[in-house]
Amino acid sequence: MGLSTTELAAVEQAAAEPMLDQVLAWAAINSGSRNLSGLGRMAQVLGEAFAALPGEMTMAEAAAVEAVDPSGRRFALEHGRNLHLTGRPHAPLQLLFTGHMDTVYAADHDFQQTRWLEDGILNGPGVADMKGGIAVMLAALKAVEASAAAGAIGYEVVINSDEEVGSLGSAALIAQAARGKRAALTYEPSALPDGTLAGARPGSANFSLVVRGRSAHAGRNPEDGRNAILAAADLALRLEQAGRDGLSVNPARIDGGGPTNVVPDLAVLRVNLRPKDSERAAEARRMIDEAVAAVAAEREVAIEVHGGLGRPPKPMTPAMERLFELVSAAGSDLGQAIGWQASGGVCDGNNIAACGVPVVDTMGVRGGKIHSRDEYLIPGSLAERAALSTLTILRLAEARA
């Protein structure tokens, strides 16, 4: 198809934005998901950067979230604020753009600085996941704003502070922003370093199962006790064995226990389930309920269930395939080969898809080894992916017209 004069000017502007300088500055700010002060600083810096776009910006407070501590007590879990920008809400085409400012690296993690590796590769915390992606998003939106097509395009931007820990505090904001949108782009790094996009994704459900037994002396009268650790282990094994194709189960941790001469009366089992579709998601909850009922009855313990499906499955729908094909065609016109494949991971794209909005959720940079101290960004992909986003947005507007 080739690029029109308007498209060429826009993609050239996007590619020329100072994205690498932004990534270097942003990666120097620790914004681990639980580092509220660092997230506050990151939100302020991003607010200043996104103020270059027209529209109304707010820093939305996180919704209330409850968690369970190792002693089985429920407590309020705080999250940072979320950047929310609304531009031209009455334009004929409405799009959603999302990203996250948090990283997996806590304030006391030893991975805090960027450095250059061989072949011009940038290593650093969050450079790919996803401070590079945020820079790409901003560059594309600024280029679109400078184009003749801007007036026909309205959008909402959500950059949340808790994606790496499940988006529990921002899920309602994302769902609200997704309403009425023609399509959504999310800026997770590409699924593979060659730029491959992530297609279908499973869902993800996290549960904390609080087991309460009865303490007793381990030598004098152990028969009077009800061992919560054994019950939690039994529960973990039953859940793991109940897993099946399309529904994986990962018992991840058991908290509890105490002195070796006391039958433990408390344990907390943490477990993650990954259903591939809505049918398996329903099965996941039934699996939990059935295993809990069986273990509680057989071991004479009480079990409280906390948690649920935080990320719904994201299947490839016809509307999603059309959006992927549009992105792929835009890539072809830019000399970029864009393919996609199913991914085992989850992200905010799951939440957006559950709202009925087609989404491509790996529009960010090319890089790899995310969530490790070897995380890296391929700097040339900043301009490349900014051009891809810009052209995709303009083509969506053209298709709407």
C-alpha positions in Angstrom: 0.0 0.0 0.0 2.8 2.4 0.8 2.6 5.6 3.0 0.8 8.7 2.2 2.5 12.1 2.6 0.6 12.7 5.9 1.6 9.2 7.2 5.2 9.6 6.2 5.5 13.0 8.0 3.9 11.6 11.1 6.0 8.5 11.4 9.2 10.5 10.8 8.2 12.9 13.6 7.5 10.0 16.0 10.8 8.3 15.2 12.6 11.6 15.9 11.3 12.0 19.5 14.0 11.8 22.3 12.8 8.4 23.5 16.2 7.0 24.5 16.9 10.0 26.7 13.5 9.5 28.4 14.1 5.8 29.0 17.5 6.6 30.6 15.9 9.2 32.9 12.9 7.1 33.8 14.9 3.9 34.4 16.9 5.9 37.0 13.7 6.2 39.1 13.0 3.1 41.1 9.3 2.4 40.7 8.9 -1.1 42.1 5.2 -2.0 42.6 5.4 -1.6 46.4 7.7 1.5 46.4 4.9 4.1 46.8 7.3 7.0 47.1 9.1 6.0 43.9 5.8 5.5 42.1 4.8 8.9 43.2 7.9 10.4 41.7 7.5 8.4 38.5 3.8 9.5 38.2 4.9 13.2 38.5 7.6 12.8 35.8 5.2 11.0 33.5 2.5 13.6 34.1 4.9 16.3 33.0 5.8 14.4 29.9 2.2 13.6 28.9 1.2 17.2 29.5 2.5 17.8 26.0 -0.8 16.2 24.8 -4.1 18.0 24.9 -6.9 16.8 27.1 -7.7 16.4 30.8 -5.2 14.6 33.0 -5.8 13.2 36.5 -3.9 11.1 38.9 -6.5 8.5 39.9 -6.3 6.9 43.3 -6.2 3.1 43.4 -9.3 1.2 44.3 -9.3 -0.5 47.7 -7.5 -3.9 47.7 -7.5 -6.5 50.5 -4.8 -9.2 50.9 -4.0 -11.9 53.4 -0.8 -11.9 55.5 1.2 -15.0 56.6 -0.8 -15.1 59.8 -4.1 -15.4 57.9 -5.2 -11.8 58.7 -6.8 -9.7 56.0 -5.3 -6.2 55.5 -5.6 -3.2 53.2 -2.9 -3.3 50.5 -1.9 0.1 49.2 -1.1 0.9 45.6 0.2 4.0 43.8 -1.9 6.5 41.8 -2.6 6.0 38.1 -2.1 8.5 35.3 -5.4 9.0 33.3 -5.6 11.3 30.3 -8.7 11.9 28.3 -8.5 13.6 24.9 -11.3 14.5 22.5 -14.0 12.3 24.1 -16.5 13.2 21.4 -14.3 12.4 18.3 -15.7 9.8 15.9 -12.9 7.3 16.6 -12.2 6.4 20.3 -9.1 4.5 21.2 -7.5 3.3 24.5 -3.7 3.3 25.2 -2.4 1.7 28.3 1.0 1.1 30.0 2.4 0.6 33.4 4.9 2.7 35.4 5.7 0.0 37.9 8.5 -2.5 37.7 9.3 -5.8 39.5 12.5 -4.3 41.1 12.0 -3.2 44.7 13.7 -0.2 46.2 16.2 -2.5 47.9 16.9 -4.6 44.8 20.5 -4.6 43.6 19.5 -3.9 40.0 19.0 -0.1 39.9 21.2 1.3 37.1 21.4 1.2 33.3 24.5 0.2 31.5 25.5 -0.3 27.9 26.3 -3.8 26.7 28.1 -4.9 23.5 26.4 -4.2 20.2 24.7 -1.1 21.6 22.2 -3.0 23.8 20.9 -1.1 26.9 20.6 -3.1 30.1 18.6 -1.6 33.0 15.6 -2.0 35.2 12.3 -1.5 33.3 14.0 -0.4 30.1 11.9 -2.9 28.1 9.1 -3.6 30.6 8.0 -1.0 30.1 9.5 2.5 30.4 10.6 2.0 26.8 7.1 1.2 25.8 5.7 4.3 27.5 8.2 6.4 25.6 7.0 4.8 22.3 3.4 5.5 23.2 4.0 9.2 24.0 6.1 9.6 20.8 3.3 8.1 18.7 0.5 10.2 20.3 2.5 13.4 19.9 3.0 12.6 16.2 -0.7 11.9 15.7 -1.6 15.2 17.4 0.6 17.1 14.9 -1.1 15.4 11.9 -4.2 16.5 10.0 -6.1 13.4 11.2 -5.9 14.4 14.9 -9.3 16.0 15.1 -11.0 12.7 14.2 -9.2 10.7 16.9 -10.2 10.7 20.6 -8.5 8.6 23.2 -7.9 7.7 26.8 -4.5 6.9 28.2 -4.1 4.9 31.4 -0.6 4.3 32.9 -1.1 2.3 36.0 1.1 1.7 39.0 0.3 -2.0 39.8 0.3 -4.0 36.6 3.2 -6.2 37.7 1.2 -7.2 40.8 -2.1 -7.9 39.0 -3.6 -4.4 38.5 -6.1 -5.0 41.4 -6.0 -1.3 42.2 -6.4 -0.1 38.6 -8.7 -2.8 37.1 -11.8 -0.7 37.5 -10.2 2.3 35.9 -9.1 0.3 32.9 -12.6 -1.2 32.5 -14.1 2.3 32.7 -11.6 3.7 30.1 -12.2 0.7 27.8 -15.9 1.6 27.4 -16.9 2.5 23.9 -13.4 2.1 22.4 -12.9 0.9 18.9 -9.5 -0.7 19.7 -6.8 -0.6 22.3 -3.0 -0.6 22.2 -0.9 -1.7 25.2 2.8 -1.2 25.4 4.3 -4.4 26.8 7.5 -5.3 25.1 7.3 -7.6 22.1 6.8 -11.3 22.8 10.1 -12.1 21.1 13.2 -9.9 20.5 12.4 -10.0 16.7 9.2 -8.0 17.3 6.7 -10.8 17.4 3.4 -9.8 19.1 1.6 -11.8 21.8 -1.8 -13.1 20.6 -4.0 -15.2 22.7 -3.3 -15.3 26.4 -4.6 -17.5 29.2 -6.2 -16.0 32.3 -4.7 -15.9 35.8 -6.3 -16.6 39.1 -4.5 -16.2 42.5 -5.8 -17.6 45.7 -4.7 -17.5 49.3 -6.3 -20.4 51.2 -6.2 -19.9 55.0 -6.2 -23.3 56.8 -7.1 -23.3 60.5 -6.5 -26.5 62.5 -6.0 -27.2 66.2 -2.8 -27.1 68.1 -1.6 -29.9 70.4 1.6 -31.2 72.0 3.5 -33.1 69.3 4.6 -35.7 71.8 2.0 -36.0 74.5 -1.3 -35.8 72.5 -0.7 -35.2 68.8 -4.0 -37.1 68.0 -5.9 -34.1 69.6 -4.4 -31.7 67.0 -5.4 -31.0 63.5 -2.3 -30.2 61.5 -2.8 -27.2 59.3 0.5 -27.7 57.4 -0.5 -31.2 56.4 -3.9 -30.0 55.3 -2.4 -27.2 53.2 0.0 -29.7 51.7 -2.9 -32.1 50.9 -4.8 -29.2 49.4 -1.8 -28.2 47.2 -1.3 -31.8 46.0 -5.0 -32.2 45.2 -5.1 -29.0 43.2 -1.9 -29.8 41.3 -3.3 -33.3 40.4 -6.6 -31.8 39.3 -4.8 -29.6 36.7 -5.5 -30.5 33.1 -4.9 -29.4 29.5 -5.8 -25.8 29.3 -5.8 -25.3 33.1 -2.4 -25.3 34.8 -2.0 -25.1 38.6 1.0 -23.8 40.5 0.9 -24.2 44.3 3.6 -21.6 45.0 4.0 -21.1 48.8 2.8 -22.3 52.2 3.2 -20.0 55.2 2.7 -21.3 58.7 4.0 -23.7 61.3 6.1 -23.1 64.4 8.0 -25.0 67.0 8.6 -28.7 66.1 6.9 -29.9 69.4 3.6 -28.2 68.5 1.0 -29.5 66.0 0.6 -26.4 63.8 -2.9 -24.8 63.8 -2.4 -22.3 60.9 -1.2 -22.4 57.3 -1.7 -20.2 54.3 -1.4 -21.8 50.8 -0.8 -19.5 47.9 -1.7 -20.9 44.5 -2.0 -19.7 40.9 -4.2 -21.2 38.2 -4.0 -20.4 34.5 -7.2 -21.1 32.5 -7.0 -20.9 28.7 -10.6 -19.8 28.2 -13.8 -18.9 30.1 -14.9 -22.5 30.4 -11.6 -23.4 32.1 -11.9 -20.3 34.3 -15.2 -21.5 35.6 -13.6 -25.0 36.2 -10.8 -23.3 38.1 -13.2 -21.9 40.7 -15.1 -25.2 41.0 -11.7 -27.0 41.4 -10.8 -24.8 44.3 -14.2 -25.2 46.0 -14.2 -29.0 45.6 -10.7 -29.4 47.0 -11.4 -27.1 49.9 -14.5 -28.9 50.9 -12.8 -32.3 50.7 -9.8 -31.4 52.7 -11.8 -29.5 55.3 -14.0 -32.5 55.8 -11.4 -35.2 55.8 -8.8 -33.4 58.0 -11.4 -31.6 60.2 -10.0 -28.1 59.6 -11.6 -24.8 58.5 -10.4 -23.2 55.2 -11.1 -19.6 54.1 -10.8 -18.8 50.4 -9.4 -15.4 49.4 -8.8 -14.2 45.9 -10.1 -15.1 42.4 -9.7 -14.5 38.7 -7.7 -11.3 38.3 -6.9 -11.6 34.6 -9.6 -13.1 32.4 -8.5 -15.3 29.5 -7.8 -13.4 26.2 -8.8 -15.5 23.2 -8.2 -14.5 19.6 -11.5 -13.2 18.4 -12.3 -12.2 14.8 -12.2 -8.5 15.8 -8.8 -9.1 17.4 -7.5 -10.8 14.3 -8.6 -7.9 12.2 -6.7 -5.5 14.4 -3.6 -7.7 14.3 -3.8 -7.8 10.5 -4.0 -4.0 10.4 -0.9 -3.7 12.6 0.9 -6.3 10.5 0.0 -4.4 7.3 1.3 -1.2 8.8 4.5 -3.0 9.7 4.9 -4.3 6.2 4.6 -0.8 4.8 7.3 0.3 7.2 9.6 -2.6 6.3 8.9 -4.4 9.5 7.8 -8.1 9.5 5.1 -8.3 12.2 3.8 -11.7 13.3 2.1 -13.0 16.4 1.9 -16.1 18.6 0.1 -17.2 21.7 1.7 -16.3 25.0 1.6 -18.0 28.4 1.9 -14.7 30.2 -0.9 -12.2 31.2 -1.1 -8.4 31.3 -3.7 -5.6 31.2 -4.5 -6.7 27.6 -6.5 -9.5 29.3 -8.6 -7.0 31.2 -9.2 -4.9 28.1 -10.2 -7.9 26.0 -12.7 -9.0 28.7 -14.4 -5.6 28.1 -15.1 -6.6 24.4 -12.4 -4.3 23.0 -9.9 -5.7 20.5 -6.4 -5.1 21.8 -2.8 -5.6 20.7 -0.9 -5.6 24.0 2.8 -5.9 22.9 3.2 -2.7 21.0 6.3 -1.7 23.1 10.0 -2.1 22.4 12.0 -5.1 21.3 14.1 -6.5 24.1 14.2 -9.4 26.4 15.1 -11.1 29.7 12.5 -9.0 31.5 11.9 -9.5 35.2 15.6 -10.2 35.7 18.8 -8.2 36.2 19.6 -9.0 32.5 16.6 -7.1 31.2 17.6 -5.3 28.0 16.3 -2.9 25.3 17.3 -2.8 21.7 17.5 1.0 21.3 16.8 1.0 17.5 13.4 -0.4 18.3 12.2 2.8 19.9 11.9 4.6 16.6 10.8 1.5 14.8 7.9 0.8 17.2 6.9 4.5 17.5 6.5 4.5 13.7 4.5 1.3 13.9 2.1 2.8 16.5 1.7 6.1 14.7 0.8 4.4 11.4 -1.5 2.0 13.1 -3.4 4.8 14.8 -3.7 6.8 11.5 -4.9 3.6 9.7 -7.5 3.0 12.4 -8.8 6.6 11.8 -8.8 6.0 8.0 -10.7 2.8 8.4 -13.3 4.6 10.7 -13.8 7.3 8.1 
